[in-house]
Each structure stands twice: as C-alpha cells, then as structure tokens.
Amino acid sequence: MNTVQEIRRINEAELASGSTASWHDQYKDSAYIHVGGLPYQLTEGDVITIFSQYGEVVDITLPRDPNTQKPRGFAFLMYADQRSTVLAVDNLGGAKVLDRTLKVDHVLNYKQLERDNETGKMKERESQRSVLPSIVS
C-alpha cells in the first residue's frame, strides 16, 4: 500500500471510530511537510503557489541534482501555522499535478541545511523561527 492510500485508510478509520484524537496530533510540534512526486519542471514558486492554498509557506527546500541543477522531484515545506500541515496532508496527498501524483506527509524532525560559504559543505542551519512562540516572563 502506498503512502497516499495509507493516509486515506487511517483518516477513514479515524472518522469511523468517532475518536476525538487525531493521528496528526503526533506531529503538532512540526510545521514541516514532505512532498514527493513533484513534476521536475516545477520551481519553488510553483510549489509555493500550490501549497499556499492551505496556509502561508515560510520555508521551502527543493533539492536539486548537483550536476544538472534540475529539481529532484520532492520538497520540504514549512508553514507559518502548524495546523496548515494537516490540511495539506489530507487535501493534497494523492492530487494530480501535471500527470504526477503528489505524496504529502508530515515530517517529525526536519533539519534545515545550508551550504557553509567557507568550506562549501552542507551544515545544519540556525533555526530561523520557532514553531511555537516562547513566552518571556
């Protein structure tokens, strides 16, 4: 069973059970999603346009082939509001874009990477913002 079918099965079982809790709850501290099955010709702007239907996209990583610089067909997105991830996973998983089926799922522990200007190697990026605001007393 593929990811899209599995997510649909889980959602249907959850609705049928009448449970007040959601399987999405385990991802409540992560505003990131993984998107697979992207058409290779899409740009970051195209992906943001599709996914901004469900909230404000504040970060996108669209990995590219190091030799050709062409997109590799998947991306990681961060929403300003974590609740948008639930909407994107439930509504865009299985959607067709240019004859390709999107696979959309939550990401629990995404590590942002950036290229070190001095060494040229990838390193973990300093966090730009917290998913949950901190309270200063």
N, CA, C and O atoms as CSV, one atom per row, in Angstrom:
chain,resi,resn,atom,element,x,y,z
A,1,MET,N,N,0.857,-1.178,0.000
A,1,MET,CA,C,0.000,0.000,0.000
A,1,MET,C,C,0.900,1.237,0.000
A,1,MET,O,O,1.843,1.324,0.787
A,2,ASN,N,N,0.606,2.192,-0.887
A,2,ASN,CA,C,1.458,3.379,-0.920
A,2,ASN,C,C,1.042,4.385,0.155
A,2,ASN,O,O,0.020,4.221,0.819
A,3,THR,N,N,1.848,5.414,0.306
A,3,THR,CA,C,1.642,6.404,1.367
A,3,THR,C,C,0.288,7.093,1.261
A,3,THR,O,O,-0.397,7.274,2.269
A,4,VAL,N,N,-0.101,7.475,0.058
A,4,VAL,CA,C,-1.373,8.179,-0.139
A,4,VAL,C,C,-2.537,7.300,0.304
A,4,VAL,O,O,-3.427,7.761,1.019
A,5,GLN,N,N,-2.534,6.038,-0.115
A,5,GLN,CA,C,-3.611,5.122,0.271
A,5,GLN,C,C,-3.600,4.870,1.776
A,5,GLN,O,O,-4.658,4.759,2.395
A,6,GLU,N,N,-2.419,4.778,2.361
A,6,GLU,CA,C,-2.317,4.533,3.802
A,6,GLU,C,C,-2.888,5.710,4.592
A,6,GLU,O,O,-3.602,5.503,5.573
A,7,ILE,N,N,-2.584,6.937,4.180
A,7,ILE,CA,C,-3.116,8.119,4.867
A,7,ILE,C,C,-4.638,8.154,4.745
A,7,ILE,O,O,-5.329,8.458,5.717
A,8,ARG,N,N,-5.163,7.847,3.564
A,8,ARG,CA,C,-6.621,7.809,3.389
A,8,ARG,C,C,-7.246,6.746,4.283
A,8,ARG,O,O,-8.285,6.985,4.899
A,9,ARG,N,N,-6.617,5.567,4.359
A,9,ARG,CA,C,-7.135,4.484,5.191
A,9,ARG,C,C,-7.166,4.905,6.658
A,9,ARG,O,O,-8.148,4.659,7.358
A,10,ILE,N,N,-6.088,5.540,7.120
A,10,ILE,CA,C,-6.020,5.994,8.516
A,10,ILE,C,C,-7.106,7.028,8.789
A,10,ILE,O,O,-7.783,6.961,9.815
A,11,ASN,N,N,-7.278,7.986,7.874
A,11,ASN,CA,C,-8.299,9.019,8.057
A,11,ASN,C,C,-9.700,8.416,8.109
A,11,ASN,O,O,-10.516,8.809,8.943
A,12,GLU,N,N,-9.981,7.461,7.218
A,12,GLU,CA,C,-11.304,6.834,7.206
A,12,GLU,C,C,-11.554,6.047,8.488
A,12,GLU,O,O,-12.649,6.101,9.048
A,13,ALA,N,N,-10.545,5.316,8.955
A,13,ALA,CA,C,-10.686,4.550,10.198
A,13,ALA,C,C,-10.903,5.484,11.381
A,13,ALA,O,O,-11.686,5.186,12.284
A,14,GLU,N,N,-10.208,6.610,11.371
A,14,GLU,CA,C,-10.344,7.591,12.456
A,14,GLU,C,C,-11.750,8.180,12.479
A,14,GLU,O,O,-12.344,8.336,13.546
A,15,LEU,N,N,-12.282,8.507,11.301
A,15,LEU,CA,C,-13.642,9.043,11.227
A,15,LEU,C,C,-14.663,8.007,11.683
A,15,LEU,O,O,-15.603,8.331,12.409
A,16,ALA,N,N,-14.480,6.774,11.259
A,16,ALA,CA,C,-15.422,5.709,11.615
A,16,ALA,C,C,-15.409,5.407,13.110
A,16,ALA,O,O,-16.437,5.027,13.671
A,17,SER,N,N,-14.269,5.569,13.755
A,17,SER,CA,C,-14.164,5.239,15.184
A,17,SER,C,C,-14.802,6.295,16.078
A,17,SER,O,O,-15.114,6.021,17.237
A,18,GLY,N,N,-14.999,7.499,15.546
A,18,GLY,CA,C,-15.565,8.577,16.352
A,18,GLY,C,C,-14.588,9.128,17.372
A,18,GLY,O,O,-14.987,9.836,18.296
A,19,SER,N,N,-13.324,8.814,17.214
A,19,SER,CA,C,-12.291,9.267,18.149
A,19,SER,C,C,-12.167,10.788,18.121
A,19,SER,O,O,-12.321,11.414,17.072
A,20,THR,N,N,-11.889,11.370,19.279
A,20,THR,CA,C,-11.689,12.817,19.345
A,20,THR,C,C,-10.230,13.179,19.104
A,20,THR,O,O,-9.915,14.351,18.895
A,21,ALA,N,N,-9.343,12.203,19.130
A,21,ALA,CA,C,-7.917,12.445,18.879
A,21,ALA,C,C,-7.609,12.138,17.418
A,21,ALA,O,O,-8.331,11.377,16.774
A,22,SER,N,N,-6.553,12.723,16.904
A,22,SER,CA,C,-6.167,12.523,15.521
A,22,SER,C,C,-4.742,11.990,15.434
A,22,SER,O,O,-3.897,12.303,16.272
A,23,TRP,N,N,-4.487,11.179,14.406
A,23,TRP,CA,C,-3.127,10.690,14.192
A,23,TRP,C,C,-2.192,11.844,13.872
A,23,TRP,O,O,-0.979,11.727,14.048
A,24,HIS,N,N,-2.747,12.966,13.399
A,24,HIS,CA,C,-1.932,14.146,13.099
A,24,HIS,C,C,-1.324,14.738,14.370
A,24,HIS,O,O,-0.322,15.451,14.309
A,25,ASP,N,N,-1.931,14.441,15.520
A,25,ASP,CA,C,-1.511,15.056,16.781
A,25,ASP,C,C,-0.050,14.779,17.120
A,25,ASP,O,O,0.595,15.604,17.768
A,26,GLN,N,N,0.481,13.641,16.696
A,26,GLN,CA,C,1.881,13.341,16.998
A,26,GLN,C,C,2.845,14.291,16.288
A,26,GLN,O,O,4.028,14.336,16.625
A,27,TYR,N,N,2.348,15.052,15.306
A,27,TYR,CA,C,3.177,15.999,14.564
A,27,TYR,C,C,2.881,17.446,14.953
A,27,TYR,O,O,3.246,18.366,14.221
A,28,LYS,N,N,2.230,17.658,16.085
A,28,LYS,CA,C,1.779,19.003,16.470
A,28,LYS,C,C,2.918,19.991,16.691
A,28,LYS,O,O,2.689,21.200,16.673
A,29,ASP,N,N,4.139,19.507,16.900
A,29,ASP,CA,C,5.272,20.402,17.123
A,29,ASP,C,C,6.109,20.626,15.868
A,29,ASP,O,O,7.170,21.246,15.940
A,30,SER,N,N,5.653,20.137,14.734
A,30,SER,CA,C,6.400,20.299,13.487
A,30,SER,C,C,5.522,20.940,12.427
A,30,SER,O,O,4.433,20.447,12.132
A,31,ALA,N,N,5.991,22.028,11.862
A,31,ALA,CA,C,5.257,22.721,10.808
A,31,ALA,C,C,5.778,22.343,9.423
A,31,ALA,O,O,5.482,23.023,8.441
A,32,TYR,N,N,6.554,21.258,9.342
A,32,TYR,CA,C,7.127,20.810,8.067
A,32,TYR,C,C,6.354,19.648,7.468
A,32,TYR,O,O,5.826,18.792,8.178
A,33,ILE,N,N,6.301,19.640,6.139
A,33,ILE,CA,C,5.771,18.501,5.400
A,33,ILE,C,C,6.781,18.104,4.329
A,33,ILE,O,O,7.608,18.907,3.898
A,34,HIS,N,N,6.689,16.843,3.912
A,34,HIS,CA,C,7.477,16.332,2.790
A,34,HIS,C,C,6.517,16.150,1.628
A,34,HIS,O,O,5.419,15.620,1.799
A,35,VAL,N,N,6.928,16.586,0.456
A,35,VAL,CA,C,6.116,16.440,-0.745
A,35,VAL,C,C,6.922,15.637,-1.758
A,35,VAL,O,O,8.008,16.051,-2.165
A,36,GLY,N,N,6.396,14.505,-2.158
A,36,GLY,CA,C,7.038,13.686,-3.183
A,36,GLY,C,C,6.187,13.659,-4.433
A,36,GLY,O,O,5.021,14.053,-4.410
A,37,GLY,N,N,6.770,13.195,-5.521
A,37,GLY,CA,C,6.034,13.082,-6.774
A,37,GLY,C,C,5.860,14.394,-7.508
A,37,GLY,O,O,4.994,14.507,-8.376
A,38,LEU,N,N,6.673,15.392,-7.174
A,38,LEU,CA,C,6.556,16.683,-7.856
A,38,LEU,C,C,7.050,16.578,-9.296
A,38,LEU,O,O,8.071,15.938,-9.551
A,39,PRO,N,N,6.345,17.194,-10.236
A,39,PRO,CA,C,6.862,17.257,-11.600
A,39,PRO,C,C,8.203,18.001,-11.602
A,39,PRO,O,O,8.365,19.006,-10.909
A,40,TYR,N,N,9.149,17.502,-12.381
A,40,TYR,CA,C,10.507,18.044,-12.358
A,40,TYR,C,C,10.604,19.479,-12.859
A,40,TYR,O,O,11.560,20.180,-12.528
A,41,GLN,N,N,9.641,19.926,-13.644
A,41,GLN,CA,C,9.722,21.275,-14.197
A,41,GLN,C,C,9.207,22.359,-13.242
A,41,GLN,O,O,9.320,23.546,-13.549
A,42,LEU,N,N,8.646,21.974,-12.093
A,42,LEU,CA,C,8.131,22.971,-11.153
A,42,LEU,C,C,9.267,23.704,-10.443
A,42,LEU,O,O,10.296,23.117,-10.108
A,43,THR,N,N,9.054,24.989,-10.225
A,43,THR,CA,C,10.003,25.811,-9.473
A,43,THR,C,C,9.518,25.934,-8.031
A,43,THR,O,O,8.424,25.482,-7.692
A,44,GLU,N,N,10.343,26.551,-7.188
A,44,GLU,CA,C,9.933,26.815,-5.812
A,44,GLU,C,C,8.644,27.628,-5.786
A,44,GLU,O,O,7.749,27.358,-4.984
A,45,GLY,N,N,8.554,28.621,-6.665
A,45,GLY,CA,C,7.358,29.464,-6.732
A,45,GLY,C,C,6.108,28.678,-7.091
A,45,GLY,O,O,5.036,28.917,-6.535
A,46,ASP,N,N,6.246,27.738,-8.022
A,46,ASP,CA,C,5.107,26.893,-8.402
A,46,ASP,C,C,4.624,26.060,-7.218
A,46,ASP,O,O,3.423,25.959,-6.968
A,47,VAL,N,N,5.571,25.464,-6.494
A,47,VAL,CA,C,5.222,24.613,-5.353
A,47,VAL,C,C,4.559,25.451,-4.261
A,47,VAL,O,O,3.572,25.026,-3.659
A,48,ILE,N,N,5.102,26.637,-4.008
A,48,ILE,CA,C,4.507,27.532,-3.007
A,48,ILE,C,C,3.083,27.909,-3.413
A,48,ILE,O,O,2.187,27.952,-2.569
A,49,THR,N,N,2.873,28.179,-4.691
A,49,THR,CA,C,1.536,28.533,-5.171
A,49,THR,C,C,0.535,27.415,-4.900
A,49,THR,O,O,-0.585,27.679,-4.464
A,50,ILE,N,N,0.926,26.182,-5.150
A,50,ILE,CA,C,0.037,25.039,-4.910
A,50,ILE,C,C,-0.271,24.894,-3.423
A,50,ILE,O,O,-1.429,24.739,-3.035
A,51,PHE,N,N,0.771,24.946,-2.591
A,51,PHE,CA,C,0.597,24.638,-1.170
A,51,PHE,C,C,0.110,25.824,-0.339
A,51,PHE,O,O,-0.316,25.639,0.801
A,52,SER,N,N,0.166,27.032,-0.885
A,52,SER,CA,C,-0.316,28.190,-0.124
A,52,SER,C,C,-1.842,28.226,-0.047
A,52,SER,O,O,-2.403,29.084,0.634
A,53,GLN,N,N,-2.517,27.311,-0.732
A,53,GLN,CA,C,-3.974,27.188,-0.588
A,53,GLN,C,C,-4.360,26.875,0.851
A,53,GLN,O,O,-5.472,27.181,1.282
A,54,TYR,N,N,-3.438,26.262,1.594
A,54,TYR,CA,C,-3.746,25.797,2.945
A,54,TYR,C,C,-2.998,26.543,4.032
A,54,TYR,O,O,-3.076,26.164,5.200
A,55,GLY,N,N,-2.277,27.593,3.675
A,55,GLY,CA,C,-1.594,28.397,4.674
A,55,GLY,C,C,-0.363,29.069,4.094
A,55,GLY,O,O,0.033,28.811,2.957
A,56,GLU,N,N,0.231,29.933,4.896
A,56,GLU,CA,C,1.410,30.683,4.465
A,56,GLU,C,C,2.655,29.805,4.549
A,56,GLU,O,O,3.020,29.326,5.623
A,57,VAL,N,N,3.303,29.602,3.400
A,57,VAL,CA,C,4.545,28.832,3.341
A,57,VAL,C,C,5.688,29.781,3.681
A,57,VAL,O,O,5.868,30.805,3.022
A,58,VAL,N,N,6.467,29.437,4.721
A,58,VAL,CA,C,7.548,30.327,5.165
A,58,VAL,C,C,8.935,29.773,4.861
A,58,VAL,O,O,9.926,30.489,5.005
A,59,ASP,N,N,9.026,28.510,4.444
A,59,ASP,CA,C,10.321,27.933,4.079
A,59,ASP,C,C,10.074,26.811,3.088
A,59,ASP,O,O,9.118,26.047,3.219
A,60,ILE,N,N,10.947,26.721,2.096
A,60,ILE,CA,C,10.864,25.623,1.131
A,60,ILE,C,C,12.274,25.171,0.791
A,60,ILE,O,O,13.179,25.984,0.605
A,61,THR,N,N,12.441,23.867,0.714
A,61,THR,CA,C,13.685,23.283,0.234
A,61,THR,C,C,13.306,22.367,-0.917
A,61,THR,O,O,12.595,21.380,-0.729
A,62,LEU,N,N,13.783,22.699,-2.108
A,62,LEU,CA,C,13.528,21.909,-3.309
A,62,LEU,C,C,14.885,21.386,-3.777
A,62,LEU,O,O,15.566,22.045,-4.563
A,63,PRO,N,N,15.283,20.200,-3.295
A,63,PRO,CA,C,16.614,19.682,-3.634
A,63,PRO,C,C,16.810,19.535,-5.139
A,63,PRO,O,O,15.898,19.160,-5.876
A,64,ARG,N,N,18.024,19.841,-5.566
A,64,ARG,CA,C,18.371,19.767,-6.983
A,64,ARG,C,C,19.534,18.809,-7.189
A,64,ARG,O,O,20.358,18.601,-6.298
A,65,ASP,N,N,19.580,18.236,-8.373
A,65,ASP,CA,C,20.703,17.383,-8.740
A,65,ASP,C,C,21.963,18.251,-8.770
A,65,ASP,O,O,21.959,19.305,-9.407
A,66,PRO,N,N,23.048,17.832,-8.092
A,66,PRO,CA,C,24.242,18.677,-8.027
A,66,PRO,C,C,24.902,18.915,-9.385
A,66,PRO,O,O,25.580,19.925,-9.569
A,67,ASN,N,N,24.714,18.005,-10.332
A,67,ASN,CA,C,25.344,18.167,-11.648
A,67,ASN,C,C,24.498,18.984,-12.611
A,67,ASN,O,O,25.012,19.866,-13.298
A,68,THR,N,N,23.200,18.694,-12.663
A,68,THR,CA,C,22.331,19.354,-13.641
A,68,THR,C,C,21.577,20.545,-13.065
A,68,THR,O,O,21.070,21.381,-13.813
A,69,GLN,N,N,21.499,20.628,-11.740
A,69,GLN,CA,C,20.728,21.660,-11.041
A,69,GLN,C,C,19.225,21.561,-11.301
A,69,GLN,O,O,18.484,22.504,-11.023
A,70,LYS,N,N,18.774,20.425,-11.834
A,70,LYS,CA,C,17.339,20.217,-12.036
A,70,LYS,C,C,16.730,19.683,-10.743
A,70,LYS,O,O,17.375,18.921,-10.024
A,71,PRO,N,N,15.482,20.081,-10.440
A,71,PRO,CA,C,14.815,19.575,-9.233
A,71,PRO,C,C,14.737,18.051,-9.243
A,71,PRO,O,O,14.623,17.431,-10.300
A,72,ARG,N,N,14.799,17.458,-8.050
A,72,ARG,CA,C,14.812,16.001,-7.911
A,72,ARG,C,C,13.415,15.408,-7.699
A,72,ARG,O,O,13.282,14.196,-7.535
A,73,GLY,N,N,12.371,16.250,-7.702
A,73,GLY,CA,C,11.008,15.728,-7.639
A,73,GLY,C,C,10.408,15.646,-6.252
A,73,GLY,O,O,9.347,15.049,-6.069
A,74,PHE,N,N,11.077,16.242,-5.264
A,74,PHE,CA,C,10.494,16.284,-3.924
A,74,PHE,C,C,10.887,17.588,-3.257
A,74,PHE,O,O,11.797,18.284,-3.708
A,75,ALA,N,N,10.182,17.912,-2.166
A,75,ALA,CA,C,10.443,19.165,-1.456
A,75,ALA,C,C,10.061,19.014,0.007
A,75,ALA,O,O,9.322,18.107,0.389
A,76,PHE,N,N,10.580,19.920,0.804
A,76,PHE,CA,C,10.177,20.070,2.200
A,76,PHE,C,C,9.638,21.483,2.338
A,76,PHE,O,O,10.271,22.441,1.894
A,77,LEU,N,N,8.465,21.614,2.957
A,77,LEU,CA,C,7.829,22.920,3.152
A,77,LEU,C,C,7.572,23.155,4.623
A,77,LEU,O,O,7.278,22.224,5.373
A,78,MET,N,N,7.687,24.413,5.031
A,78,MET,CA,C,7.309,24.790,6.393
A,78,MET,C,C,6.187,25.818,6.300
A,78,MET,O,O,6.271,26.789,5.547
A,79,TYR,N,N,5.148,25.584,7.073
A,79,TYR,CA,C,4.038,26.524,7.161
A,79,TYR,C,C,4.216,27.430,8.372
A,79,TYR,O,O,4.835,27.043,9.363
A,80,ALA,N,N,3.666,28.643,8.284
A,80,ALA,CA,C,3.686,29.569,9.419
A,80,ALA,C,C,2.851,29.011,10.570
A,80,ALA,O,O,3.186,29.222,11.736
A,81,ASP,N,N,1.781,28.308,10.255
A,81,ASP,CA,C,0.883,27.727,11.257
A,81,ASP,C,C,0.882,26.210,11.078
A,81,ASP,O,O,0.561,25.713,9.998
A,82,GLN,N,N,1.233,25.491,12.108
A,82,GLN,CA,C,1.338,24.035,12.031
A,82,GLN,C,C,0.037,23.388,11.576
A,82,GLN,O,O,0.069,22.342,10.927
A,83,ARG,N,N,-1.089,23.977,11.897
A,83,ARG,CA,C,-2.381,23.389,11.517
A,83,ARG,C,C,-2.541,23.288,10.003
A,83,ARG,O,O,-3.313,22.466,9.510
A,84,SER,N,N,-1.811,24.124,9.268
A,84,SER,CA,C,-1.857,24.056,7.808
A,84,SER,C,C,-1.290,22.744,7.290
A,84,SER,O,O,-1.678,22.286,6.215
A,85,THR,N,N,-0.370,22.128,8.047
A,85,THR,CA,C,0.200,20.853,7.606
A,85,THR,C,C,-0.878,19.777,7.528
A,85,THR,O,O,-0.863,18.946,6.620
A,86,VAL,N,N,-1.805,19.788,8.469
A,86,VAL,CA,C,-2.887,18.798,8.479
A,86,VAL,C,C,-3.744,18.968,7.228
A,86,VAL,O,O,-4.097,17.987,6.574
A,87,LEU,N,N,-4.076,20.206,6.901
A,87,LEU,CA,C,-4.887,20.472,5.713
A,87,LEU,C,C,-4.167,20.037,4.444
A,87,LEU,O,O,-4.776,19.430,3.563
A,88,ALA,N,N,-2.877,20.341,4.345
A,88,ALA,CA,C,-2.115,19.972,3.151
A,88,ALA,C,C,-2.004,18.456,3.010
A,88,ALA,O,O,-2.195,17.920,1.918
A,89,VAL,N,N,-1.696,17.764,4.103
A,89,VAL,CA,C,-1.561,16.299,4.059
A,89,VAL,C,C,-2.886,15.664,3.647
A,89,VAL,O,O,-2.910,14.782,2.788
A,90,ASP,N,N,-3.978,16.103,4.247
A,90,ASP,CA,C,-5.278,15.497,3.968
A,90,ASP,C,C,-5.825,15.855,2.586
A,90,ASP,O,O,-6.498,15.035,1.961
A,91,ASN,N,N,-5.547,17.060,2.102
A,91,ASN,CA,C,-6.174,17.517,0.864
A,91,ASN,C,C,-5.308,17.406,-0.379
A,91,ASN,O,O,-5.840,17.265,-1.480
A,92,LEU,N,N,-3.990,17.467,-0.237
A,92,LEU,CA,C,-3.135,17.423,-1.426
A,92,LEU,C,C,-2.466,16.072,-1.636
A,92,LEU,O,O,-1.940,15.808,-2.718
A,93,GLY,N,N,-2.478,15.221,-0.630
A,93,GLY,CA,C,-1.957,13.867,-0.826
A,93,GLY,C,C,-2.821,13.136,-1.836
A,93,GLY,O,O,-4.028,13.001,-1.638
A,94,GLY,N,N,-2.220,12.666,-2.911
A,94,GLY,CA,C,-2.966,11.978,-3.963
A,94,GLY,C,C,-3.436,12.880,-5.082
A,94,GLY,O,O,-3.981,12.398,-6.075
A,95,ALA,N,N,-3.232,14.201,-4.942
A,95,ALA,CA,C,-3.634,15.131,-6.000
A,95,ALA,C,C,-2.728,14.941,-7.215
A,95,ALA,O,O,-1.550,14.611,-7.080
A,96,LYS,N,N,-3.293,15.156,-8.399
A,96,LYS,CA,C,-2.527,15.046,-9.644
A,96,LYS,C,C,-2.055,16.432,-10.060
A,96,LYS,O,O,-2.846,17.373,-10.127
A,97,VAL,N,N,-0.763,16.549,-10.339
A,97,VAL,CA,C,-0.185,17.781,-10.868
A,97,VAL,C,C,0.652,17.392,-12.080
A,97,VAL,O,O,1.641,16.671,-11.950
A,98,LEU,N,N,0.259,17.864,-13.248
A,98,LEU,CA,C,0.952,17.544,-14.497
A,98,LEU,C,C,1.177,16.034,-14.636
A,98,LEU,O,O,2.286,15.584,-14.923
A,99,ASP,N,N,0.116,15.273,-14.429
A,99,ASP,CA,C,0.113,13.811,-14.573
A,99,ASP,C,C,0.981,13.068,-13.564
A,99,ASP,O,O,1.291,11.894,-13.767
A,100,ARG,N,N,1.375,13.726,-12.489
A,100,ARG,CA,C,2.111,13.040,-11.416
A,100,ARG,C,C,1.286,13.122,-10.140
A,100,ARG,O,O,0.623,14.128,-9.888
A,101,THR,N,N,1.325,12.072,-9.343
A,101,THR,CA,C,0.558,12.011,-8.101
A,101,THR,C,C,1.413,12.491,-6.942
A,101,THR,O,O,2.497,11.961,-6.698
A,102,LEU,N,N,0.919,13.506,-6.225
A,102,LEU,CA,C,1.657,14.043,-5.083
A,102,LEU,C,C,1.527,13.119,-3.880
A,102,LEU,O,O,0.460,12.571,-3.604
A,103,LYS,N,N,2.630,12.962,-3.180
A,103,LYS,CA,C,2.652,12.240,-1.903
A,103,LYS,C,C,3.010,13.278,-0.849
A,103,LYS,O,O,4.104,13.840,-0.876
A,104,VAL,N,N,2.104,13.530,0.066
A,104,VAL,CA,C,2.303,14.584,1.070
A,104,VAL,C,C,2.190,13.956,2.450
A,104,VAL,O,O,1.216,13.266,2.751
A,105,ASP,N,N,3.193,14.201,3.285
A,105,ASP,CA,C,3.173,13.625,4.627
A,105,ASP,C,C,3.888,14.561,5.592
A,105,ASP,O,O,4.686,15.408,5.190
A,106,HIS,N,N,3.584,14.389,6.859
A,106,HIS,CA,C,4.228,15.169,7.915
A,106,HIS,C,C,5.700,14.790,8.038
A,106,HIS,O,O,6.103,13.687,7.667
A,107,VAL,N,N,6.493,15.716,8.561
A,107,VAL,CA,C,7.895,15.457,8.892
A,107,VAL,C,C,8.054,15.742,10.374
A,107,VAL,O,O,7.726,16.832,10.841
A,108,LEU,N,N,8.556,14.767,11.110
A,108,LEU,CA,C,8.661,14.920,12.555
A,108,LEU,C,C,9.875,15.740,12.979
A,108,LEU,O,O,9.735,16.684,13.757
A,109,ASN,N,N,11.049,15.403,12.487
A,109,ASN,CA,C,12.280,16.084,12.918
A,109,ASN,C,C,13.077,16.560,11.713
A,109,ASN,O,O,14.098,15.965,11.370
A,110,TYR,N,N,12.622,17.622,11.072
A,110,TYR,CA,C,13.319,18.138,9.895
A,110,TYR,C,C,14.505,18.985,10.321
A,110,TYR,O,O,14.380,19.858,11.180
A,111,LYS,N,N,15.642,18.727,9.724
A,111,LYS,CA,C,16.842,19.516,9.997
A,111,LYS,C,C,17.135,20.373,8.771
A,111,LYS,O,O,17.425,19.859,7.691
A,112,GLN,N,N,17.054,21.675,8.957
A,112,GLN,CA,C,17.331,22.590,7.864
A,112,GLN,C,C,18.837,22.613,7.600
A,112,GLN,O,O,19.639,22.709,8.528
A,113,LEU,N,N,19.205,22.525,6.324
A,113,LEU,CA,C,20.611,22.558,5.947
A,113,LEU,C,C,20.897,23.780,5.096
A,113,LEU,O,O,20.016,24.303,4.414
A,114,GLU,N,N,22.151,24.229,5.148
A,114,GLU,CA,C,22.607,25.306,4.278
A,114,GLU,C,C,24.066,25.050,3.951
A,114,GLU,O,O,24.752,24.323,4.669
A,115,ARG,N,N,24.540,25.648,2.869
A,115,ARG,CA,C,25.924,25.471,2.463
A,115,ARG,C,C,26.813,26.449,3.223
A,115,ARG,O,O,26.532,27.647,3.272
A,116,ASP,N,N,27.876,25.933,3.809
A,116,ASP,CA,C,28.861,26.760,4.509
A,116,ASP,C,C,29.681,27.488,3.450
A,116,ASP,O,O,30.302,26.846,2.603
A,117,ASN,N,N,29.692,28.819,3.488
A,117,ASN,CA,C,30.396,29.608,2.477
A,117,ASN,C,C,31.897,29.357,2.467
A,117,ASN,O,O,32.529,29.462,1.416
A,118,GLU,N,N,32.475,29.030,3.605
A,118,GLU,CA,C,33.919,28.816,3.682
A,118,GLU,C,C,34.333,27.437,3.184
A,118,GLU,O,O,35.291,27.315,2.420
A,119,THR,N,N,33.617,26.394,3.612
A,119,THR,CA,C,34.014,25.024,3.258
A,119,THR,C,C,33.252,24.476,2.058
A,119,THR,O,O,33.713,23.533,1.416
A,120,GLY,N,N,32.102,25.047,1.745
A,120,GLY,CA,C,31.279,24.540,0.658
A,120,GLY,C,C,30.465,23.316,1.037
A,120,GLY,O,O,29.723,22.785,0.211
A,121,LYS,N,N,30.597,22.864,2.278
A,121,LYS,CA,C,29.873,21.679,2.740
A,121,LYS,C,C,28.535,22.078,3.353
A,121,LYS,O,O,28.336,23.210,3.792
A,122,MET,N,N,27.622,21.099,3.367
A,122,MET,CA,C,26.314,21.338,3.960
A,122,MET,C,C,26.419,21.242,5.478
A,122,MET,O,O,27.122,20.384,6.011
A,123,LYS,N,N,25.705,22.138,6.167
A,123,LYS,CA,C,25.672,22.126,7.629
A,123,LYS,C,C,24.258,22.457,8.073
A,123,LYS,O,O,23.460,22.982,7.296
A,124,GLU,N,N,23.950,22.147,9.332
A,124,GLU,CA,C,22.623,22.439,9.862
A,124,GLU,C,C,22.454,23.946,9.993
A,124,GLU,O,O,23.317,24.638,10.533
A,125,ARG,N,N,21.329,24.444,9.490
A,125,ARG,CA,C,21.035,25.870,9.505
A,125,ARG,C,C,20.595,26.295,10.897
A,125,ARG,O,O,19.924,25.542,11.604
A,126,GLU,N,N,20.974,27.497,11.281
A,126,GLU,CA,C,20.472,28.070,12.527
A,126,GLU,C,C,18.971,28.243,12.378
A,126,GLU,O,O,18.499,28.685,11.331
A,127,SER,N,N,18.222,27.901,13.406
A,127,SER,CA,C,16.768,27.990,13.357
A,127,SER,C,C,16.347,29.428,13.123
A,127,SER,O,O,16.784,30.337,13.828
A,128,GLN,N,N,15.484,29.631,12.114
A,128,GLN,CA,C,15.005,30.971,11.792
A,128,GLN,C,C,13.893,31.413,12.722
A,128,GLN,O,O,13.786,32.586,13.082
A,129,ARG,N,N,13.070,30.451,13.103
A,129,ARG,CA,C,11.965,30.779,13.985
A,129,ARG,C,C,11.445,29.505,14.607
A,129,ARG,O,O,11.559,28.418,14.042
A,130,SER,N,N,10.892,29.661,15.746
A,130,SER,CA,C,10.332,28.516,16.455
A,130,SER,C,C,8.917,28.275,15.968
A,130,SER,O,O,8.199,29.220,15.643
A,131,VAL,N,N,8.517,27.027,15.916
A,131,VAL,CA,C,7.146,26.701,15.533
A,131,VAL,C,C,6.187,27.218,16.595
A,131,VAL,O,O,5.120,27.746,16.280
A,132,LEU,N,N,6.574,27.062,17.850
A,132,LEU,CA,C,5.750,27.544,18.949
A,132,LEU,C,C,6.433,28.753,19.579
A,132,LEU,O,O,7.622,28.689,19.891
A,133,PRO,N,N,5.712,29.847,19.771
A,133,PRO,CA,C,6.341,31.023,20.370
A,133,PRO,C,C,6.754,30.751,21.808
A,133,PRO,O,O,6.077,30.035,22.545
A,134,SER,N,N,7.867,31.335,22.183
A,134,SER,CA,C,8.300,31.182,23.575
A,134,SER,C,C,7.771,32.363,24.381
A,134,SER,O,O,7.650,33.474,23.865
A,135,ILE,N,N,7.464,32.117,25.624
A,135,ILE,CA,C,6.916,33.151,26.497
A,135,ILE,C,C,8.036,33.684,27.373
A,135,ILE,O,O,8.715,32.929,28.069
A,136,VAL,N,N,8.216,34.988,27.328
A,136,VAL,CA,C,9.243,35.631,28.139
A,136,VAL,C,C,8.557,36.239,29.351
A,136,VAL,O,O,7.592,36.990,29.214
A,137,SER,N,N,9.059,35.911,30.544
A,137,SER,CA,C,8.415,36.451,31.746
A,137,SER,C,C,9.318,37.435,32.444
A,137,SER,O,O,8.943,37.991,33.476
